[in-house]
Amino acid sequence: MRSELPPEEDHPGVPIAPPLLFVLPILASLALEWFVPTSFVHGAVRWTFGALFFVAGIALNIGGFIT
């Protein structure tokens, strides 16, 4: 499959590399949690919500790869 654009014009046009678009917010949230720990959710509730968000993220990734 041939590209319509010359190689020098074929770029996504984002200011930083796409993998960093996802890694930087994760690192920022971990740093924020380190300096200002959340205290409104404790114990099993925190792990339950974390597991649910993790599974939802994996499901969204799988759905994105399939489509």
C-alpha positions in Angstrom: 0.0 0.0 0.0 1.5 3.3 -1.1 1.2 6.5 1.0 -0.3 9.6 -0.5 2.1 11.9 1.3 5.8 12.3 0.9 7.8 10.9 3.9 8.7 14.4 5.2 5.0 15.3 5.5 3.8 11.9 6.9 3.7 12.6 10.7 0.9 12.6 13.3 1.3 16.3 14.2 1.4 15.9 18.0 4.0 17.8 20.0 5.3 14.7 21.9 5.6 11.0 21.0 2.3 9.2 21.2 3.4 6.6 23.9 4.4 9.5 26.2 0.9 10.9 25.8 -0.3 7.9 27.9 2.7 7.4 30.1 3.1 11.0 31.4 -0.4 11.3 32.9 0.1 7.9 34.7 3.4 9.0 36.1 2.0 12.4 37.1 -0.9 10.7 39.0 1.5 8.4 40.8 3.7 11.3 41.8 0.6 13.2 43.0 -0.6 10.2 45.0 2.9 9.9 46.6 2.9 13.6 47.7 -0.8 14.0 48.5 -2.2 10.6 49.4 -5.9 10.1 49.0 -7.5 9.4 52.4 -11.2 9.2 51.5 -11.1 5.6 50.2 -9.5 2.9 52.4 -8.8 -0.8 52.3 -10.9 -3.2 50.3 -12.9 -0.5 48.6 -9.7 1.0 47.1 -8.5 -2.3 45.8 -12.0 -3.2 44.4 -12.3 0.1 42.5 -8.7 -0.2 41.3 -9.3 -3.7 40.0 -12.5 -2.6 38.3 -10.7 0.3 36.6 -7.9 -2.0 35.6 -10.2 -4.6 34.0 -12.1 -1.8 32.3 -8.9 -0.4 30.8 -7.8 -3.8 29.6 -11.3 -4.3 28.0 -11.0 -1.0 26.2 -7.6 -1.8 25.0 -8.7 -5.2 23.6 -11.7 -3.5 22.0 -9.4 -1.0 20.4 -7.1 -3.6 19.0 -10.0 -5.7 17.6 -11.6 -2.8 15.8 
